[in-house]
Each structure stands twice: as structure tokens, then as C-alpha cells.
Amino acid sequence: MSRSARPAAASAGRSSASPTSAGQEFPLAGVSPDLAEPLRPHLEAAATEMVGEIQGLVPEYARPPDSRYGRRMRWAVEQSVRQFVDAIGRPGTDWGTVTGIFEGIGAHEARKGRSLDGLQTAIRVSGQVACRRFIKDARRLGWSLDDLGRMTESLFVFLERIAGAAARGYARAQGELAGERERFRSRLRDLLVMDPPASDAAVGELAGAAGWQVPRTLAVVALRPAPGASVPVLPPAFLADWDAAVPYLVCPDPDGPGGGRLPAAVKGTRAAAIGPTVPPARAALSLRWARRGLALIERGVLPGKEPLRCLDHLPSLVAAQSEELLDVALGARLGPLMELAPHRRDALSRTLLTYMECRDNAVAAAERLLVHEQTVRYRIRRLEEALGGALLDPDRRIELLLLLHHLVRLDSGDRRLSPA
């Protein structure tokens, strides 16, 4: 109901219907203009009665009459009443002014986050007051039944028109708000994955404008959509960038109550890697490792049938980032093993890696390798003879595990360096 919105709103309303067509739709054009004059002295009283009824029946409009909101509401009602009476007996009336007012009111309600229920009720209540007054006027002024019928019929058409104008303004403002909110969400998404990170205050301010609640933690998922797939619709809590070279989305509180549930649309992608869960200020780190995990999925190093959690594959990810150093260290640390034929080396390195991962338990390693436990023990003895004390040195155990992970991957055919 803002006065400042009147000129623009009125202009928008005039463009929605031509004066000629508006006049033809209203039976008021066939009523004698003499009927209007006796009503004019009572316009203010009619508006006052309508405002009182509205405030009594619509709680959200129950504002003090002298408040800014109360004055705007009374102005809108007065304009509507005056426009209706001015149209009596006048073909080709331009209804743009009043429809523009209600388009502005509808837009205002949308921007305030309210529904149109209160406004529609207010319009209906005003119509009821007008009907009661028309019946009294008909008796007081001696209107014919035809005149009363035309007045009442025109009132219903008028109410339908201003209600439709309010709905148009509401829908237009909602579209504008949605576009604005989406722009804020895009800026927020980019701000979150900045490196170095943005300040908490900057993130919080932009999150408020985007209508996004800053989570305690988040994880970033790197994705490879299926070829030709349409952009999926995600819940509002997820921020996504489908236009990036490697698309990704930001998932709030993935490890919290009800968290960890990726949208079905993500599970339908060709490949997805979930970065580590981090505070919002470290979202860039989560994105970086998610993309590295996705790269290993696409190279066939890591499984990709289901969304992959990077923290479940730490050795492979860490080794992939140090390939040049590990390539050099293989010859220095595992020289005797590297001199063997590839098929023999692969069997021994896989056995040793599995044996160490099973806490040096030959039986458990045999179950994972699907071989006899004596085969595992025989291979371990061979390795002890070839590598000497390296297998027994506790200070070298982590190093040995990394080298074996790297060697197994090489012998599987993955000899390309991972992207930075």
C-alpha cells in the first residue's frame, strides 16, 4: 500500500487492460451518471466503514488509524471507492489507477513474506460493506431494480479485477525476489569456497540476504553429471554450481542429525566424491579434496558406483598427491621388489599391503585375498628375505604402507600423475 509505489504501479495496471475493453466489461457504463452525484457526499463515510470492517476481521490489518500503515490502507480504500463511483455512466473508464494500486499492494505483501489471504479477505469484506450500502442507497434514492442490479453486478466485476491485479503484483514480486535470492545464493556459494576464506561476518551477512542458515559444518561434493542430463532440482539447503568445469554442491551439516543424505539427484550423477566435513571457513579445502577424489574415480583408481567419501580413502588420496616423490622412493626403499617381474611383484605387494592392513594377521589377510593362509605366510617370508629389516622397523611402517598403496596402483595400470 505504499504511496511511493503509486506511479509505477498505476502505469503497470494501465498496460494490463485498454480503457475501451475495461468500460465494456462493466455494466456501470449503462447506468445513468445522475446516480453518482448523490453518492459522492458519502464516499468518506463508506471508506471509513470499510476500513473499520477490515481491521475488525483481518488481524494483520488491525493497525492504528494514524500509523503509516493505517493511513496507506485508508488511502487505498478511498481511491478504490472514488474510482468506482467515478465510473458510473462513463463508458471507456480507464481502471489503470486502481488496478495499479492493488498490483503494488500485492507486490508489497510478497516482499513482506506474507500470503495474499489477508488482502483477499479485505477485498471481500469491502465488497460486503458496499453491497449493504447500495441496498440502503437504493431505498433512500429510489433506484430501480435494474439500476441496483447493474451496480451490484459491476461491484463483483470490480472486486474480481482488483483481486486479479493484486495477484499479478504478488506473482511478479515473488519472481523478482526469487531471482534476487538466487543471485545472493550464487554469490554466497562462491564466497564460501574462496581461498583464502572470507570473514565470518561477510558470510553471515550474505547468508542472511540469501535466506540460507550458516551450518556448523559442511562438506562439498564434486560431481560429474551424466551426459545430456538436465540440471536437477535440489533442496534449498544445498548450494550448487552446475556451470563450473567440475560442478559441485555445498551440503550443510553432513554428519549431523539427519545429515549425510545426499539428494537423489546427486546419486544419479555419473560420479561424485564427497570432500571432508569442515567448518564453513574451510569449504575450499573440502572442495579441493572432493575434486581430487573425483579425478581418481575417473581414472579408475577409486570406486565410483556410489558417491565416494574422501576420508574413507585417505591412503590413495595422499599417495596420489605425492606421486613423483613416491616414484623415486620405490627404487630406494623397495629396490629388490621392484626388480621382480610385474605379475610376481603385484602378488607380493598386494599380499604385504593386506597383511599390514590386517595388523600382521595372516589368517585375516588370506580371507581378504581369497588365498590359503600358508600362501600368505610364504610370501611374507619371501618379502622379509628380500627387504630385510624394513618390514620390522616400526618407524618405517607408515612409509611402507604409502609406498605399497602407490605400487599396487601402478601395477594396476594407473601410471598417470594426478591433477594438482
N, C-alpha and C positions, 0 to 999 in steps of 0.2 A: 504494500500500500504506500510505497514511498513516493512523495511528491517529485523527487528528483528524477524518478523514472518515467514521469508522465509524458514528456515529448516523444522520447524514443518508443515507449510502449504504445502511444497513440498512433505513431507512424506505422508500427508493425501491425496494429489492428486494422488500419485503413487498407493495407495491402492485401488483407485476407478476404475482403469482400467488396465488390463495387457498390457505390451508392444506389444504383438502379436496382440491382438484384436484391439489396437489403430492403428497399422500400416495397418491392413486390412480395416479399416474404411476410410482411406484416400487415394484418387486416386493419391496423390503425390508419392506413392511408385512405380507407373508405369511410372513416368516421368524420363527422363534421368538426372542423377546427374550433367551433364555438364551445365544444365540450372541454377544451383545455383550459380556457380562461378561469372558470370557477374553481379549478383545482390548484392554480398557482399560489394563492394565498396560504394553502395548506401543505405546501411541499416540505417546509421545515419541520412541521409537526409530524408529517409522515416519516421523514428521515429519523427524527428523534425516537418515534415509536419502534421503528425497525432496529435501530441501534440498541435500544433497551431490550428488545426481544432476543437479539443476537447475544448480547452479553449475559443474559439470563440462561440461555440454553446451550451456548458454546463456551465451555470453560476456558479454552485457550484465548478467547477474545474478551474475556472479562477483565478489561484493563480500565484504570481510572479515566474518565472522560477528558481530563485536562492533560493526560500523558501524551507523549508524542505519538504513541501507537493509537491511543483513543481518538486523537484528532485526525489522524490519517484515515482511520476506519470511517469516521463520520463524513469526512470529505468524499470518500469513495461512494458511500451510500447516497449522499446528496447529489453527486454527479449522475449517478445511475437514475435516481428518481427524476431529476430535471430532464435528462436525455429522453426518458420515456415519454414524459408529458409533452416535451417539445415536438415529438414525432407525430402527435395526434393530428390527423388530417393533412399531413405533409408527405406526399409521395417522394420517393427517392432519398429518404433520410440517410445520411452518412453515419453509420454506427461505429466508425473507427475510433472515436474518442473513448467511448465507454468500453469497447472490447479491448482497446489498448490498455486501459486502466486495469482490467482484470487479467490480461496477459502478464502485466507487471506484478500483480498480486500473486498469481500462480508461480512466477519465477522466484519471487521473494520467499514463498513457502518452501520451495525446493532448496533454495540456498540455506535456509534455516534448518534443513533436515527434517521438516515436518511433512506429513501426508496432506492430501487435499480434502480429507474427510471434514475437518472443521470448516473450511471455506465452502464446501458444497452444502453443509448444513446451514451455514449462514445465508447462502443464496436462497435455499428453500424456505427458511424462516422469513426472510424478507418478502418472498412471494406470498406467503400466507397472510402477512400483515397487509400487503397490497390488495389481496382479494377481499379481505374483510372491509377495508376502506372503500373499495369500489362498490360493494353492496350498499354500504351506508350512503355513498355519494349518489348512487342510482335512485335511492329513495328520496334523498334530500333535493336532488336536482331534476328528478322526473325523467331519468333516462329510459329509453325503450329497452325491451329485452334484447333486441338486435344490437343496440349500442353496448349494452353490458356484456353481451356475448363476445363482440369484437374486442372489447377492452380486455376481457379475461383471456381470450384466445391469444391475443397479442402478448399479454404478460407471460404466458407459458413459453411462447417462441423467444421472447426477450431473455427470459431466465436461462433457457437452453443455450442461447447464443453466448451469454456472458460466462456460463459454466464451461462451454467449449473453449472460449478464449483463455480462461484460467488454466484449463488442461493443456492447451498448446504452450502457454508460457512455462508451465511446470515441466513439460517434457523437454522443451528447448533448454531450460536451465539445467535440468538433470544431465542432458547430453554434454553441455558445456562443462559442468562440474566433473563428469566422468573423464572427459578429455584432459581437464586440468589436473585431476588426481592422478591420471596415468602418466602425465608428464612429470609430476613430482615423484612418482614411484620409479620412473626410469632414472631420474637424477639421483634418487636415494640409492638405488641398486649400484650405480656407477661409483657413488661416494663410498659405499661400504667396501668395495673391492679395491679401493685406491691403495697404492703402496708408494710412499709411507701413508699410514692411515689418517683419515680426517679426525678432528676432535669429536669427543662425545657430544659436546654442545651442538656442533654442526649437524651431526647425525640425528640427534634428538629433535632439533628444530625442523629438519626436512621430513623426518618420520611423522611428526605431528601434522604437517601440511599434506602428507600423502595418506593419512589415515592408517598408518602402519605402526603397530606396537613393537618397540625395540625389544627383542628377546634377550634372555640371559645368555644363551649360547646360540650358535647357528652352525650349519655345515653347508658347503657349496657343492653342488653336483654338476659335473661336466658331462655333457650329453652328445650323442651323435644321432640325430633324428633319422628315421628311415627315409630313404629317397622318395620324394614326392609327397611326404606326409604333411598334413595341414598342421598349423600351429595349435597345440592343444589348449584347452581351457583349464586353468589351474585355480585352486582356492585362493582367496585374496591374501592369505598369509605368505604365499610364495612370491618372490620377486624373480623375474626371468629375463634373460637376454637371448632371444632366439635369432638375432641378427649377427651375433659375434661369430668370428671364424670358428671358434669352438663354443657352441651355445652352452649356457649354464643357468642354474637357478639357485636361489638362496633359500634354504629350508630353516625355519626358526625352531629352536629347541628340539633337535632331532632325537636327543636321548632323554627328554623329559616325559612326564605322564602323557600318554597318547602320542608321543613323538615317534620318530623313526618310521613313520608311514609315508612312503613316497606316493604321490598321486599315481593313479592308474595310467595316466598319460605318459609318465616318465618310464614306467615299466614296459611300455610298448615301444620305446625307442630301440634303435639298433644296438646301442651300447651306452652304458652310464657308469660313472665312477664317483663315489661319494667321498669328498675330502674329509679330513679330520674335524671333529667338533671343537669349536674355538669360541672365545668371546667375540662379540661383533667387531671389535677393533682389529681382530686378526683374520678377518674374512679373506683378505688377499692371500694369506698363507693356505687357507683351506682350498681356495680356487686353484692355486698353483699346483698343489699336490693332486687335486682331483683331475686336472688336465694331464698330469704326468701318469696317473693311473689309467686314464682313458687311452693315452698313447700306447701303454703296454698292452692293454686289451686289444687294440687294433693291430698290434704287432704279433698277437697270438701268444704273448708271454704270460698273460694273466687271463683267467676265465671271464667270459663276458655274457653268459646266458642270462644272468640276473645282475641287477645293479651291484657293483663291487664296492666294498668298503675298504678304503685305502689302508686303514690301520690294521686290517686283517692280513695285509701282505707287505709288512714293513721290510723284510729282507730283500724282496725283489725290487721294491721301490728304491731302497737305499743303494743297492748294488747298481741299479740302472743309472743312478746319478754319478757314479764313480767308475764308469766302465774303463776309461783309459788307464787309470791307476790300477784297477784290478787286473786288466790285461797284462800289465808289466809285472804285477805281483805274482801272477800264476806261475811264471817261469822261475821266479826267485824262491817262492815258498813251496810249490808243488812240482818242482822240476821232474823228479822220477815219474810222477803220474802223467805229466804232460807228454813224456816220451812214448807212452803206450799208444797202440792203435786206437782210433776214436771209439770203436764199439766196446773195447775192453775198458778203456778209461771211463766211458759213460756208466758201465755197470758198477765199477768200483766207486766212482764219485757219488752216484746215487745211493749206493749202499752206505757209504760213510756218512753222507748227509742225513739220511733217515735214521741211522744208528745214533748219531749225536742228538738229533731232534727227539728221539725216544729215550734220552738220558742213558745212553750206552746200554740199552736193554735189547739183546739180540732177538729175544722171542717177539717183542713188540715190533721191532723193525722188520722181522720176517713176515709178520702178519700184514704189515702195510705194503711190503714189496711183493707179496704173494710168492715167496720162496721158502725153502726149508731153513730153519734156524741154523743148522750146521753150515749152510751156504753163506749165511751172514758172517758167522764166526771165521770161516775160512778166508773170506775176503778181507775182514778186518785184520787178520794176521798178516796177510799179504801187504796191506797198506802200512802196518806198523813196521814191517821189514823195509818197505820202500821209503817211507817218510821219517823213520827213526823217532826221535823224541817229540816231534811236532804234535803228534796225536795226544801225548800225555801232558803237554805243557798247558796248565790252566790259563796262563797269561795269553796264550795264542788261540784259545778256543773261539772267541768271538770273531777273530780274524779268519780262522779256518772256516767257520760257518759262512761268512760272507763270500769267501773265495769259492767254496763249494756251490753255493747258490748261483754264482756267476758262471762257474764252469758247467753246471748242469744246463743252464740256459743256452750257453754257447753250443754245447753238444746236441741241443735240441734244434739247432739251426738258426737261432736268433743271434746274428753277428752284427747287427746294425747298432750304432750308437743311438741312445735315446735323445729326443729333442731337449734343449735346455728349458 
